[in-house]
């Protein structure tokens, strides 16, 4: 027995992770927590979401939420910033208005969680006061004739947001009105085309003449 123990090779000291490895691990942990938080907030709203449940979804220690984000509110804030950064890649001012709204609808179909989060915020309130909506882009489009001059851009924006979020907010109404499931490819194709037509009908009948 003693001979066998003497023949065992000595254990190697545990190697400390390299800086690049620590960075990758940190980025992975942040990504897992953000994705889990989006699931939790979309399912239960800000008030109903629990830090422990977010950590459990991510498979990480809940202390990491405080370490990386400063707590639940910081996590919620980062999700909002994440959406704003993503929106910068969506809101191409060169796209026709109907194409832009259809692009938002496509993203909503692909991932309804941000829309559910917005709905929860409207029903129960969120962690942060809402920022004023920037209507300058829509006003520019109105000046270019993409929106009739007698329409209020704020009311038009409300209409666009409502049309994009309706299939997620009221799937039962989709079934009642269209006789199909909101997740079906047939509904999505048909609804997207109808949304495009509605947006085009809101344009100025005679576009302004540019010098």
Secondary structure as the mmCIF struct_conf table of DSSP 4:
data_model
#
loop_
_struct_conf.conf_type_id
_struct_conf.id
_struct_conf.beg_label_comp_id
_struct_conf.beg_label_asym_id
_struct_conf.beg_label_seq_id
_struct_conf.end_label_comp_id
_struct_conf.end_label_asym_id
_struct_conf.end_label_seq_id
HELX_RH_AL_P HELX_RH_AL_P1 UNK A 2 UNK A 7
BEND BEND1 UNK A 8 UNK A 8
HELX_LH_PP_P HELX_LH_PP_P1 UNK A 9 UNK A 18
HELX_RH_AL_P HELX_RH_AL_P2 UNK A 19 UNK A 48
HELX_RH_AL_P HELX_RH_AL_P3 UNK A 51 UNK A 58
TURN_TY1_P TURN_TY1_P1 UNK A 59 UNK A 59
BEND BEND2 UNK A 60 UNK A 60
TURN_TY1_P TURN_TY1_P2 UNK A 62 UNK A 62
HELX_RH_AL_P HELX_RH_AL_P4 UNK A 63 UNK A 69
BEND BEND3 UNK A 70 UNK A 71
HELX_RH_AL_P HELX_RH_AL_P5 UNK A 72 UNK A 90
TURN_TY1_P TURN_TY1_P3 UNK A 93 UNK A 94
BEND BEND4 UNK A 95 UNK A 95
HELX_RH_AL_P HELX_RH_AL_P6 UNK A 97 UNK A 110
TURN_TY1_P TURN_TY1_P4 UNK A 112 UNK A 112
HELX_RH_AL_P HELX_RH_AL_P7 UNK A 113 UNK A 124
BEND BEND5 UNK A 127 UNK A 128
HELX_LH_PP_P HELX_LH_PP_P2 UNK A 129 UNK A 133
HELX_RH_AL_P HELX_RH_AL_P8 UNK A 136 UNK A 143
TURN_TY1_P TURN_TY1_P5 UNK A 144 UNK A 145
BEND BEND6 UNK A 146 UNK A 147
TURN_TY1_P TURN_TY1_P6 UNK A 149 UNK A 150
BEND BEND7 UNK A 151 UNK A 151
HELX_RH_AL_P HELX_RH_AL_P9 UNK A 153 UNK A 169
TURN_TY1_P TURN_TY1_P7 UNK A 170 UNK A 170
HELX_RH_AL_P HELX_RH_AL_P10 UNK A 171 UNK A 178
BEND BEND8 UNK A 179 UNK A 180
TURN_TY1_P TURN_TY1_P8 UNK A 182 UNK A 183
BEND BEND9 UNK A 184 UNK A 184
HELX_RH_AL_P HELX_RH_AL_P11 UNK A 185 UNK A 201
TURN_TY1_P TURN_TY1_P9 UNK A 202 UNK A 202
BEND BEND10 UNK A 203 UNK A 203
BEND BEND11 UNK A 205 UNK A 206
HELX_LH_PP_P HELX_LH_PP_P3 UNK A 207 UNK A 210
#
